[in-house]
Amino acid sequence: MEDGEYYVVVDENQDPNGPMLIVGYILDGKRVEIYKNRDTYIVVNMKTEKYLTCISYEHAQHVFKECVRTLTSEGNA
């Protein structure tokens, strides 16, 4: 996970009713991000163009780490 870069975007003009980015990871132009939308968390994997809705932050972190792991293993190949 040391090859990529973690990021957080703070946008003060963001819609308070829309999803809010919590954390992201980028490697070779491919991104994985966690968003919070009301009481749920959404993990978006831009590499596979899929997302997963999670009820808890712990579950979202687990999914996020697994997605990041696939990016880093691909980046090292």
C-alpha positions as CSV (number, residue, x, y, z in Angstrom):
1,M,0.0,0.0,0.0
2,E,3.0,2.2,0.0
3,D,3.1,2.7,-3.8
4,G,-0.2,4.6,-4.0
5,E,-1.5,7.7,-2.2
6,Y,-4.3,8.2,0.2
7,Y,-6.4,11.4,0.0
8,V,-9.3,13.3,1.4
9,V,-11.1,16.1,-0.4
10,V,-12.6,18.8,1.7
11,D,-15.3,20.7,-0.3
12,E,-17.1,23.4,1.7
13,N,-19.6,23.9,-1.1
14,Q,-20.6,20.2,-1.0
15,D,-24.3,19.3,-0.9
16,P,-25.0,18.3,2.8
17,N,-27.7,15.8,1.6
18,G,-25.3,14.1,-0.9
19,P,-22.6,11.5,-0.3
20,M,-19.5,12.9,1.4
21,L,-16.0,11.5,0.6
22,I,-14.3,10.1,3.7
23,V,-11.1,8.7,2.3
24,G,-9.7,7.6,-1.1
25,Y,-6.7,5.7,-2.4
26,I,-5.2,6.2,-5.9
27,L,-2.6,4.1,-7.7
28,D,-1.8,4.3,-11.4
29,G,-5.0,6.4,-12.1
30,K,-7.2,3.8,-10.5
31,R,-9.1,4.8,-7.3
32,V,-11.0,3.3,-4.4
33,E,-13.1,5.6,-2.3
34,I,-15.3,5.5,0.8
35,Y,-18.3,7.8,0.9
36,K,-20.8,8.4,3.7
37,N,-24.4,9.0,2.8
38,R,-26.7,9.5,5.7
39,D,-26.5,6.3,7.8
40,T,-24.7,4.1,5.2
41,Y,-21.2,3.9,3.7
42,I,-20.4,3.3,0.1
43,V,-17.2,1.8,-1.2
44,V,-16.5,2.7,-4.8
45,N,-13.9,0.8,-6.8
46,M,-13.2,2.8,-10.0
47,K,-11.0,-0.1,-11.3
48,T,-14.0,-2.5,-11.6
49,E,-16.6,0.3,-11.8
50,K,-18.5,-1.3,-9.0
51,Y,-19.7,-0.2,-5.6
52,L,-20.9,-1.8,-2.3
53,T,-23.2,-0.2,0.2
54,C,-22.1,-1.0,3.8
55,I,-24.1,-0.4,7.0
56,S,-21.1,0.1,9.3
57,Y,-17.8,2.0,8.9
58,E,-15.9,-1.1,10.0
59,H,-17.3,-3.1,7.1
60,A,-16.6,-0.3,4.7
61,Q,-13.0,-0.2,5.9
62,H,-12.6,-3.9,5.4
63,V,-14.0,-3.7,1.8
64,F,-11.8,-0.6,1.1
65,K,-8.6,-2.4,2.3
66,E,-9.4,-5.4,0.1
67,C,-10.0,-3.2,-2.9
68,V,-6.7,-1.3,-2.2
69,R,-4.9,-4.7,-1.9
70,T,-6.0,-5.7,-5.4
71,L,-4.8,-2.4,-6.8
72,T,-1.4,-2.7,-5.1
73,S,-0.9,-6.3,-6.1
74,E,-1.7,-5.3,-9.7
75,G,0.7,-2.3,-9.5
76,N,3.5,-4.6,-8.3
77,A,3.0,-7.1,-11.1
